[in-house]
Amino acid sequence: MSSIGFRALFGIMRVPFLVLTPACVLLGVASAVWMGARLNYTHLLLIFIGALSAHASVNALSEYSDYRSGLDLNTERTPFSGGSGTLPLFPEKAGVTLMTGWACLLLTVVIGAYFISAVGTALIPLGVIGLVIILAYTNHITRNPILCLIAPGLGFGPCMVMGTAYVLCGSYSWTAFFSSLIPFFLVSNLLLLNQFPDVGPDRSIGRNHIPIRKGRQFAAVLYDILLAGVYASILIGFLAGAIPAAGLIGLGTAVIAIPAARGIARHHDDIPNLVPYMAKNVLITIATPMLLAAGMLWSAAN
């Protein structure tokens, strides 16, 4: 493959954003280990591949849809929003982008079908929810403010974290549930904040997310509420006995989250000055589940 081919593939899969997947899978693994699961490393590898291919699939399908709708040509990109800009540079790769999205989705479905057969049919509801999110997100879910808000969190939270823990444990647990709430709130917030720069272009193609429907100021308040949900979930999970004391290390990202929330409230309509806080939000989104997972793994080992 040529250097241009690698560059295009790197862009259409939005590879830099795929780092979120290992963080969420790790949290599911940690939940299972703390509950006493003995790791099946073949299953662990398949979980990682399936989760990564699911994330790459929705990214590639979004890249294709955004290009075909004309959105890519009207968006002012930031490092965290507006897509990769790959297809406007390499329009001949549109077909490859679509095929990549479908190929990654097929791989995810095959791995999911294997786990349903090997571990249990109770995995089906999470699998169906994840599949619907991938297929419907860009062209349908983004037309509904509530669905657009919660769908990303459902995909990376309950579907990925609880799904991982179920495969490794063979059952659902309150530990996996409370753990899954952390990515649910964080990733919903991630997509919510990343919609701030795209209000005008998104509105022009019929999208209807919270910053469009209610305005950025309202969305900034909602961001604070969802952020509070992250830390409340950790505390409630600990008080309920579902999260070990060491898992409270996940609260440590509050030292970044509080000033980030203040900055977002202050600069919600000033996109250039908002970008540094979008960067802080990415750090919070990745670091919080990883810290919680580290605390759980440490507790399991001791």
PEGI-V855062 format. One record per backbone hydrogen bond with DSSP energy under -0.5 kcal/mol. NH is the residue of the N-H (numbers start at 1). CO is the residue of the C=O. Records with the same first field share a line. If there is no record, write none. Layout:
BEGIN
NH: CO, CO
END
This chain:
BEGIN
6: 2
7: 3
8: 4
9: 5
10: 6
11: 7
12: 8
13: 9
14: 11
15: 10
17: 14
18: 14, 15
19: 16
20: 17
21: 18
22: 18
23: 19
24: 20
25: 21
26: 22
27: 23
28: 24
29: 25
30: 26
31: 27
32: 28
33: 29
34: 30
35: 31
36: 33
37: 32
39: 37
41: 39
44: 40
45: 41
46: 42
47: 43
48: 44
49: 45
50: 46
51: 47
52: 48
53: 49
54: 50
55: 51
56: 52
57: 53
58: 54
59: 55
60: 56
61: 57
62: 58
63: 59
64: 60
65: 61
66: 62
67: 63
68: 64
69: 65
70: 67
71: 66
72: 66
73: 70
74: 71
75: 71
77: 75
78: 81
81: 78
89: 85, 86
90: 86
93: 90
94: 91
97: 93
98: 94
99: 95
100: 96
101: 97
102: 98
103: 99
104: 100
105: 101
106: 102
107: 103
108: 104
109: 105
110: 106
111: 107
112: 108
113: 109
114: 110
115: 111
116: 112
117: 113
118: 114
119: 115
120: 115
123: 120
124: 121
127: 123
128: 124
129: 125
130: 126
131: 127
132: 128
133: 129
134: 130
135: 131
136: 132
137: 133
140: 136
141: 136
142: 137
143: 140
144: 141
148: 144
149: 145
150: 146
151: 147
152: 148
154: 150
155: 151
156: 152
157: 153
159: 154
160: 155
161: 157
162: 157, 158
163: 158, 159
164: 160
165: 161
166: 162
167: 163
168: 164
169: 165
170: 166
177: 173
178: 174
179: 175
180: 176
181: 177, 178
182: 178, 179
183: 179
184: 180
185: 181
186: 182
187: 183
188: 184
189: 185
190: 186
191: 187
192: 188
193: 189
194: 190
195: 191, 192
196: 193
198: 195
199: 196
202: 198
203: 199
204: 200
205: 201, 202
206: 203
207: 202
208: 142
212: 209
213: 209
214: 210
215: 210
219: 215
220: 216
221: 217
222: 218
223: 219
224: 220
225: 221
226: 222
227: 223
228: 224
229: 225
230: 226, 227
231: 227
232: 228
233: 229
234: 230
235: 231
236: 232
237: 233
238: 234
239: 235
240: 236
241: 238
242: 237
243: 237
247: 244
248: 245
249: 246
250: 247
251: 248
252: 249
253: 250
254: 251
255: 252
256: 253
257: 253
258: 254
260: 256
261: 257
262: 258
263: 259
264: 260
265: 261
266: 262
267: 263
268: 264
270: 267
271: 269
274: 270, 271
275: 271
277: 274
278: 274
279: 275
280: 276
281: 277
282: 278
283: 279
284: 280
285: 281
286: 282
287: 283
288: 284
289: 285
290: 286
291: 287
292: 288
293: 289
294: 290
295: 291
296: 292
297: 293
298: 294
299: 295
300: 296
301: 297
302: 298, 299
END
